[in-house]
Structure formats: structure tokens, C-alpha cells
Amino acid sequence: MIEELFQDAEKRMTGAVSAMKDEFAGVRTGRANPALLERVQVDYYGTPTPVNQLATISVPEPRLLVIQPWDKSAIKNIEKAILQSELGFNPTNDGNVIRVVVPQLTEERRKELVRLVRKMAEEHRVAVRNIRRDLIEEIKALEKEGEVSEDESRRAQSRAQELTDKYIGEIDRLLEQKESEIMEV
């Protein structure tokens, strides 16, 4: 019974770390990365559609994104969506492809982005702690119902803390990695 609780909790904690990785991928660093455009929604025949579902996004150079739409009539809409996004990009198109030069980040913008990723990391730490809290409550409920002994309950609670520490450590490691990536000039 306790094993199933731990498997579920570990699955949920892994999900929280994975969600944070996805959020971090969308945070701009000094390099071009197709993930930067994942959240950009294009009005495609009245339907908001992600850019990566309308075009191939490539990175031919470290500071350049090239977007090649499958439907050439969508070029203007893709360009407009990128301009309206809060990424601060200025796309140019030649009728076939859209080129997006990723500008150098200013020191002020880098610090702003570091604050943003720290906030994201803290939200995911809280999510992991909430999963731990739920797990411990379930363990205590099992103890109260007499399904597990007091000793087993204490061992399970300390194991829950170890599991939490493992995932919070992973979040901290990813945060440190992302911060150094952002501050790299």
C-alpha cells in the first residue's frame, strides 16, 4: 500500500520537474532556440495555432532562427504573431522564410530573466512540497486506520522527506544551470 503511494508521489514529482524544464526552455537566453517560439500562437484561418505546427523552425547560426512555413500564405500571420509576442523579436521575411535575429541581452534584461526563472523554480519547489504533504497525510491516515504500524509510518515519512529532497535538489540544479546560461555573455 505504501509503495503505491510512493510510486504515485514520485511520478507526480517527476512531472513537476519535467514541467519546469519545459518552462525553462521557453525562457530566452542569448542563444537562438526553437523552444523560444513554442508559446507563440498564430491566427491560422481563425484558429490560434502554435508556430511549430505551421512551420519548420531551424537554427542555422547561434543567434538566428529560420521559420519555413509549409503554407506560404501564413507568413504574414506568423510574422505578426512573433511581433505581438513578448519576446522582443523583430522578424523579417523574404516571401519564403522568416528570419528572426535573437538580439544580445542587456545586463538589466538578464537580471530580470534570472528573477523570472527563480520564481518559476520556487513555484515548482512548492508543488513538490505539496506532493510530500499529501503523501505524509495519506501515510498518517493509514497509521490511524491501523493498516501500518507507528514505526512503519515514521520510516515512510522520513522516506517521503528524502524523496522530496531529491527532487528539490534536481530543481535547484536545473535552476543553477539556467541562471548560468542566462548570465553567459
LODOTOR-359198 format. One record per residue: residue number from 1; residue in three letters; chain; x, y, z of N, C-alpha, C, CB in turn. Coordinates in steps of 0.2 Angstrom, whole numbers, plus 5000, padded with zeros to 4 digits. Glycine has a CB too. Example, Ala and Ser with C-alpha at 12.3 -4.5 7.8 and 13.67 -1.06 7.14 Angstrom:
<fitis>
lumtor;vofi;lumba;n_u;n_v;n_w;ca_u;ca_v;ca_w;c_u;c_v;c_w;cb_u;cb_v;cb_w
1;ALA;A;5066;4972;5039;5062;4978;5039;5066;4984;5039;5057;4978;5045
2;SER;A;5064;4989;5035;5068;4995;5036;5064;5000;5039;5070;4997;5029
</fitis>
This chain:
<fitis>
lumtor;vofi;lumba;n_u;n_v;n_w;ca_u;ca_v;ca_w;c_u;c_v;c_w;cb_u;cb_v;cb_w
1;MET;A;5004;4994;5000;5000;5000;5000;5004;5006;5000;4995;5000;5006
2;ILE;A;5009;5006;5004;5014;5012;5005;5018;5013;4999;5018;5012;5011
3;GLU;A;5020;5007;4996;5024;5008;4989;5020;5011;4984;5026;5000;4987
4;GLU;A;5013;5010;4983;5009;5013;4978;5009;5020;4979;5002;5010;4978
5;LEU;A;5008;5022;4986;5008;5029;4987;5015;5033;4985;5007;5031;4995
6;PHE;A;5020;5029;4986;5027;5032;4984;5028;5032;4977;5033;5028;4988
7;GLN;A;5025;5027;4973;5026;5027;4966;5022;5033;4963;5023;5021;4963
8;ASP;A;5016;5034;4966;5012;5040;4963;5015;5046;4965;5005;5039;4967
9;ALA;A;5018;5047;4971;5021;5053;4973;5027;5055;4969;5023;5053;4980
10;GLU;A;5031;5050;4967;5037;5050;4963;5035;5052;4956;5041;5044;4963
11;LYS;A;5030;5049;4954;5028;5051;4947;5026;5058;4946;5022;5046;4945
12;ARG;A;5022;5060;4952;5020;5067;4952;5026;5072;4952;5015;5069;4957
13;MET;A;5031;5070;4956;5036;5075;4957;5040;5075;4951;5041;5072;4963
14;THR;A;5041;5069;4948;5045;5069;4941;5041;5074;4936;5045;5062;4938
15;GLY;A;5034;5074;4936;5030;5078;4932;5032;5085;4933;5023;5077;4933
16;ALA;A;5032;5087;4940;5034;5094;4942;5040;5096;4939;5033;5095;4949
17;VAL;A;5045;5092;4940;5052;5094;4937;5052;5094;4929;5057;5089;4939
18;SER;A;5048;5090;4926;5048;5090;4919;5044;5096;4917;5044;5084;4917
19;ALA;A;5039;5098;4920;5035;5104;4918;5040;5111;4919;5029;5105;4923
20;MET;A;5044;5111;4924;5049;5116;4925;5054;5116;4919;5052;5115;4932
21;LYS;A;5056;5111;4917;5061;5110;4911;5058;5113;4905;5063;5103;4910
22;ASP;A;5051;5112;4904;5048;5114;4898;5047;5122;4899;5041;5111;4898
23;GLU;A;5046;5124;4905;5045;5132;4906;5052;5135;4905;5042;5133;4913
24;PHE;A;5057;5132;4907;5064;5135;4906;5066;5135;4899;5069;5131;4910
25;ALA;A;5064;5130;4895;5065;5130;4888;5063;5136;4884;5063;5124;4885
26;GLY;A;5057;5139;4887;5054;5145;4884;5057;5151;4886;5047;5145;4885
27;VAL;A;5061;5151;4891;5065;5157;4893;5071;5159;4889;5067;5157;4901
28;ARG;A;5071;5165;4887;5076;5167;4882;5083;5168;4885;5074;5173;4878
29;THR;A;5088;5165;4882;5095;5166;4884;5098;5170;4878;5099;5159;4885
30;GLY;A;5104;5171;4878;5107;5174;4872;5107;5170;4866;5114;5176;4874
31;ARG;A;5106;5164;4866;5106;5159;4860;5099;5158;4857;5109;5153;4862
32;ALA;A;5099;5157;4850;5093;5155;4847;5091;5148;4849;5094;5156;4839
33;ASN;A;5085;5147;4850;5082;5140;4852;5075;5140;4849;5083;5139;4859
34;PRO;A;5073;5135;4845;5067;5134;4843;5061;5134;4848;5066;5128;4839
35;ALA;A;5063;5132;4854;5058;5132;4860;5056;5139;4862;5062;5128;4866
36;LEU;A;5060;5144;4860;5058;5151;4862;5051;5152;4858;5063;5156;4859
37;LEU;A;5050;5149;4853;5043;5151;4849;5038;5146;4851;5045;5151;4842
38;GLU;A;5039;5141;4855;5033;5137;4857;5027;5140;4859;5036;5132;4862
39;ARG;A;5027;5145;4863;5021;5148;4866;5018;5153;4861;5023;5151;4872
40;VAL;A;5021;5155;4855;5018;5159;4851;5013;5156;4847;5024;5162;4846
41;GLN;A;5007;5159;4847;5001;5157;4844;4999;5161;4838;4995;5157;4849
42;VAL;A;4998;5158;4832;4997;5161;4826;4989;5161;4824;5001;5159;4820
43;ASP;A;4986;5166;4822;4979;5166;4820;4979;5163;4813;4976;5173;4820
44;TYR;A;4978;5156;4812;4978;5152;4806;4971;5151;4804;4983;5146;4807
45;TYR;A;4968;5154;4800;4961;5153;4797;4956;5153;4803;4960;5147;4794
46;GLY;A;4958;5158;4808;4953;5159;4814;4955;5155;4820;4946;5158;4811
47;THR;A;4960;5151;4819;4961;5146;4825;4968;5148;4827;4961;5139;4822
48;PRO;A;4969;5149;4834;4975;5150;4837;4979;5143;4836;4975;5153;4844
49;THR;A;4985;5144;4833;4989;5138;4832;4996;5139;4833;4989;5135;4824
50;PRO;A;5000;5135;4837;5007;5136;4838;5011;5136;4832;5010;5130;4843
51;VAL;A;5016;5140;4832;5021;5141;4826;5023;5134;4824;5026;5146;4828
52;ASN;A;5026;5130;4829;5029;5124;4827;5024;5119;4823;5032;5121;4833
53;GLN;A;5018;5121;4823;5013;5116;4820;5012;5119;4813;5006;5116;4823
54;LEU;A;5014;5125;4811;5013;5128;4805;5020;5128;4800;5010;5135;4805
55;ALA;A;5025;5127;4804;5032;5128;4800;5037;5124;4803;5034;5136;4800
56;THR;A;5043;5124;4799;5049;5121;4802;5053;5126;4805;5053;5117;4796
57;ILE;A;5056;5125;4811;5060;5130;4814;5067;5128;4815;5057;5133;4821
58;SER;A;5072;5131;4812;5079;5129;4812;5083;5134;4815;5081;5127;4805
59;VAL;A;5089;5132;4817;5094;5137;4820;5100;5136;4816;5095;5135;4827
60;PRO;A;5101;5140;4810;5107;5139;4806;5113;5142;4809;5106;5142;4799
61;GLU;A;5112;5147;4813;5118;5151;4817;5115;5151;4824;5119;5158;4814
62;PRO;A;5120;5153;4829;5119;5153;4836;5114;5159;4838;5125;5154;4840
63;ARG;A;5113;5164;4834;5109;5170;4835;5103;5171;4830;5113;5176;4836
64;LEU;A;5102;5165;4826;5097;5166;4821;5092;5160;4821;5100;5167;4814
65;LEU;A;5085;5162;4820;5080;5157;4820;5077;5158;4812;5074;5157;4825
66;VAL;A;5077;5152;4809;5074;5152;4802;5067;5148;4803;5078;5150;4797
67;ILE;A;5062;5152;4801;5055;5148;4801;5053;5148;4794;5050;5153;4805
68;GLN;A;5052;5141;4792;5049;5140;4785;5042;5137;4785;5054;5135;4781
69;PRO;A;5037;5141;4784;5030;5139;4784;5029;5134;4778;5026;5145;4784
70;TRP;A;5025;5129;4780;5023;5124;4775;5017;5128;4770;5020;5118;4778
71;ASP;A;5014;5132;4773;5009;5136;4769;5011;5143;4768;5001;5136;4772
72;LYS;A;5013;5145;4763;5016;5152;4762;5011;5157;4763;5019;5153;4754
73;SER;A;5005;5156;4763;5000;5161;4764;5000;5163;4772;4993;5159;4762
74;ALA;A;5003;5159;4776;5003;5160;4783;5009;5164;4785;5003;5153;4787
75;ILE;A;5013;5166;4781;5019;5170;4783;5018;5176;4786;5024;5172;4776
76;LYS;A;5013;5180;4784;5011;5187;4787;5009;5186;4794;5006;5191;4782
77;ASN;A;5004;5181;4795;5001;5179;4801;5007;5177;4806;4996;5174;4801
78;ILE;A;5011;5173;4804;5017;5171;4808;5021;5177;4811;5021;5165;4805
79;GLU;A;5023;5181;4806;5027;5187;4807;5023;5191;4812;5028;5191;4801
80;LYS;A;5017;5192;4811;5013;5197;4816;5013;5194;4823;5006;5197;4813
81;ALA;A;5012;5187;4823;5011;5184;4830;5018;5184;4833;5010;5176;4829
82;ILE;A;5024;5184;4830;5030;5185;4833;5031;5192;4836;5036;5183;4828
83;LEU;A;5029;5197;4831;5030;5204;4833;5025;5205;4840;5027;5208;4828
84;GLN;A;5019;5202;4840;5015;5203;4846;5017;5200;4852;5008;5202;4844
85;SER;A;5021;5194;4851;5023;5191;4857;5027;5195;4861;5027;5184;4855
86;GLU;A;5029;5193;4868;5033;5197;4872;5040;5195;4872;5030;5197;4879
87;LEU;A;5042;5192;4866;5049;5190;4866;5054;5196;4864;5049;5184;4861
88;GLY;A;5051;5201;4861;5055;5207;4859;5059;5205;4852;5060;5208;4864
89;PHE;A;5057;5201;4848;5060;5199;4842;5057;5203;4836;5059;5192;4840
90;ASN;A;5061;5205;4831;5059;5208;4825;5060;5204;4819;5063;5215;4825
91;PRO;A;5055;5200;4817;5056;5196;4812;5056;5199;4805;5050;5191;4812
92;THR;A;5060;5196;4800;5060;5199;4793;5058;5193;4789;5067;5202;4791
93;ASN;A;5055;5194;4783;5053;5189;4779;5055;5190;4772;5046;5186;4779
94;ASP;A;5057;5185;4768;5058;5186;4761;5053;5183;4756;5065;5184;4759
95;GLY;A;5047;5182;4759;5042;5179;4755;5042;5171;4755;5043;5180;4747
96;ASN;A;5047;5168;4757;5048;5161;4758;5049;5159;4765;5053;5158;4753
97;VAL;A;5054;5162;4769;5055;5161;4775;5055;5167;4780;5062;5157;4776
98;ILE;A;5055;5166;4786;5055;5171;4791;5062;5171;4795;5049;5172;4796
99;ARG;A;5065;5176;4795;5072;5176;4799;5071;5180;4805;5078;5178;4795
100;VAL;A;5073;5177;4811;5072;5181;4817;5079;5181;4820;5067;5177;4822
101;VAL;A;5082;5187;4821;5088;5188;4824;5087;5188;4831;5092;5194;4821
102;VAL;A;5091;5184;4835;5090;5184;4843;5095;5190;4845;5091;5177;4846
103;PRO;A;5092;5195;4848;5097;5201;4850;5101;5199;4856;5093;5207;4851
104;GLN;A;5106;5202;4857;5110;5201;4863;5106;5204;4869;5117;5205;4862
105;LEU;A;5106;5200;4874;5103;5203;4880;5107;5208;4884;5101;5197;4885
106;THR;A;5103;5213;4887;5106;5218;4891;5107;5215;4898;5102;5225;4891
107;GLU;A;5112;5218;4902;5113;5216;4909;5106;5216;4913;5118;5220;4912
108;GLU;A;5103;5222;4912;5096;5223;4915;5091;5217;4914;5093;5229;4914
109;ARG;A;5091;5215;4907;5086;5210;4905;5088;5203;4908;5086;5210;4897
110;ARG;A;5095;5202;4908;5097;5196;4911;5095;5195;4918;5105;5196;4910
111;LYS;A;5096;5200;4922;5094;5200;4929;5087;5199;4930;5096;5207;4932
112;GLU;A;5083;5202;4925;5075;5201;4925;5074;5194;4924;5072;5206;4920
113;LEU;A;5077;5191;4919;5076;5184;4917;5078;5179;4923;5080;5182;4911
114;VAL;A;5083;5181;4926;5086;5177;4932;5080;5177;4937;5092;5179;4935
115;ARG;A;5077;5183;4939;5072;5183;4944;5066;5179;4941;5070;5191;4945
116;LEU;A;5065;5179;4935;5059;5175;4932;5060;5168;4933;5058;5177;4925
117;VAL;A;5066;5165;4932;5067;5158;4932;5067;5156;4940;5074;5156;4929
118;ARG;A;5070;5160;4944;5070;5159;4951;5063;5158;4954;5073;5164;4955
119;LYS;A;5058;5163;4951;5051;5162;4953;5048;5156;4951;5047;5168;4950
120;MET;A;5050;5154;4944;5047;5148;4942;5049;5142;4946;5049;5147;4934
121;ALA;A;5056;5142;4948;5059;5136;4951;5055;5136;4958;5066;5137;4952
122;GLU;A;5054;5142;4961;5051;5142;4968;5044;5139;4967;5050;5149;4971
123;GLU;A;5040;5140;4962;5033;5138;4961;5033;5130;4961;5030;5141;4955
124;HIS;A;5039;5127;4957;5039;5120;4957;5042;5117;4963;5044;5118;4951
125;ARG;A;5046;5120;4967;5048;5118;4974;5041;5117;4978;5053;5122;4977
126;VAL;A;5037;5122;4978;5031;5122;4982;5027;5116;4979;5027;5129;4981
127;ALA;A;5026;5115;4973;5022;5109;4970;5025;5103;4973;5022;5109;4963
128;VAL;A;5032;5102;4973;5035;5096;4976;5033;5095;4983;5042;5096;4975
129;ARG;A;5034;5101;4987;5032;5100;4994;5025;5099;4995;5034;5107;4997
130;ASN;A;5020;5101;4991;5013;5100;4992;5012;5092;4991;5009;5104;4987
131;ILE;A;5016;5089;4986;5015;5082;4985;5018;5078;4991;5019;5080;4978
132;ARG;A;5023;5081;4994;5026;5077;5000;5020;5078;5006;5032;5081;5002
133;ARG;A;5017;5084;5006;5012;5085;5012;5006;5080;5011;5010;5092;5012
134;ASP;A;5004;5079;5004;4999;5074;5003;5001;5067;5005;4997;5075;4995
135;LEU;A;5007;5065;5003;5009;5059;5004;5010;5057;5012;5016;5058;5001
136;ILE;A;5012;5062;5015;5013;5061;5023;5006;5061;5026;5017;5067;5026
137;GLU;A;5001;5065;5023;4994;5064;5026;4991;5057;5025;4990;5070;5023
138;GLU;A;4992;5055;5019;4990;5048;5017;4993;5043;5021;4991;5046;5010
139;ILE;A;5000;5043;5023;5003;5039;5027;5000;5039;5034;5011;5040;5027
140;LYS;A;4999;5045;5037;4996;5046;5043;4989;5043;5044;4996;5053;5045
141;ALA;A;4985;5044;5038;4979;5041;5038;4979;5033;5038;4975;5043;5032
142;LEU;A;4984;5030;5035;4985;5023;5035;4986;5021;5042;4990;5021;5030
143;GLU;A;4991;5025;5046;4993;5023;5053;4986;5024;5057;4998;5028;5055
144;LYS;A;4982;5029;5056;4976;5030;5060;4971;5024;5059;4973;5036;5059
145;GLU;A;4971;5022;5053;4966;5016;5052;4969;5009;5054;4965;5016;5044
146;GLY;A;4976;5009;5056;4979;5003;5059;4982;4999;5053;4974;4999;5063
147;GLU;A;4982;5001;5047;4985;4997;5042;4992;4997;5042;4982;5000;5035
148;VAL;A;4996;5002;5045;5003;5002;5046;5004;5004;5053;5006;5007;5041
149;SER;A;5010;5001;5055;5012;5002;5062;5015;5009;5063;5017;4997;5065
150;GLU;A;5016;5012;5069;5019;5018;5070;5026;5019;5067;5019;5020;5078
151;ASP;A;5030;5013;5068;5037;5013;5066;5037;5013;5058;5040;5007;5068
152;GLU;A;5032;5010;5055;5032;5010;5048;5030;5017;5045;5027;5005;5045
153;SER;A;5026;5020;5049;5023;5027;5047;5029;5032;5047;5018;5029;5052
154;ARG;A;5033;5031;5053;5039;5036;5054;5044;5035;5048;5042;5035;5061
155;ARG;A;5046;5028;5047;5050;5027;5041;5048;5029;5035;5051;5019;5041
156;ALA;A;5041;5029;5033;5039;5031;5027;5039;5039;5027;5031;5028;5026
157;GLN;A;5038;5042;5032;5038;5049;5032;5045;5052;5031;5035;5052;5039
158;SER;A;5050;5048;5034;5057;5051;5033;5059;5049;5026;5062;5047;5038
159;ARG;A;5056;5044;5023;5057;5042;5016;5054;5047;5011;5055;5035;5014
160;ALA;A;5048;5049;5013;5045;5055;5009;5049;5061;5009;5038;5056;5012
161;GLN;A;5052;5063;5015;5057;5068;5015;5063;5068;5011;5059;5070;5022
162;GLU;A;5066;5061;5011;5071;5060;5006;5070;5061;4999;5074;5053;5008
163;LEU;A;5064;5058;4997;5061;5059;4990;5060;5066;4988;5055;5055;4989
164;THR;A;5058;5070;4993;5057;5077;4992;5063;5081;4991;5053;5080;4998
165;ASP;A;5068;5079;4995;5075;5082;4995;5078;5081;4988;5079;5080;5001
166;LYS;A;5077;5075;4986;5080;5073;4979;5077;5077;4974;5078;5065;4978
167;TYR;A;5071;5078;4973;5068;5082;4968;5069;5089;4969;5060;5081;4968
168;ILE;A;5069;5092;4975;5071;5099;4976;5078;5100;4974;5070;5101;4983
169;GLY;A;5082;5095;4975;5089;5096;4973;5090;5096;4965;5093;5090;4976
170;GLU;A;5086;5092;4962;5086;5092;4955;5083;5099;4952;5081;5086;4952
171;ILE;A;5078;5102;4955;5076;5108;4953;5081;5114;4954;5069;5110;4958
172;ASP;A;5085;5113;4960;5090;5118;4961;5096;5118;4956;5093;5117;4968
173;ARG;A;5097;5111;4954;5102;5110;4949;5100;5113;4943;5104;5103;4949
174;LEU;A;5094;5112;4941;5092;5115;4934;5092;5122;4934;5085;5112;4933
175;LEU;A;5090;5125;4940;5089;5132;4941;5096;5135;4940;5086;5134;4948
176;GLU;A;5101;5132;4944;5108;5135;4943;5111;5135;4936;5113;5131;4948
177;GLN;A;5109;5129;4933;5111;5128;4926;5108;5134;4921;5109;5121;4923
178;LYS;A;5102;5135;4922;5098;5140;4918;5101;5147;4920;5091;5140;4919
179;GLU;A;5102;5149;4926;5105;5155;4928;5111;5156;4925;5105;5156;4935
180;SER;A;5116;5151;4925;5122;5152;4922;5122;5153;4914;5127;5146;4923
181;GLU;A;5117;5150;4911;5116;5150;4904;5113;5157;4902;5110;5145;4902
182;ILE;A;5109;5160;4906;5106;5167;4905;5112;5172;4906;5100;5168;4910
183;MET;A;5116;5171;4911;5121;5176;4913;5127;5176;4908;5123;5176;4920
184;GLU;A;5128;5171;4905;5133;5170;4900;5133;5175;4894;5133;5163;4897
185;VAL;A;5138;5179;4893;5138;5184;4888;5141;5181;4882;5143;5190;4891
</fitis>
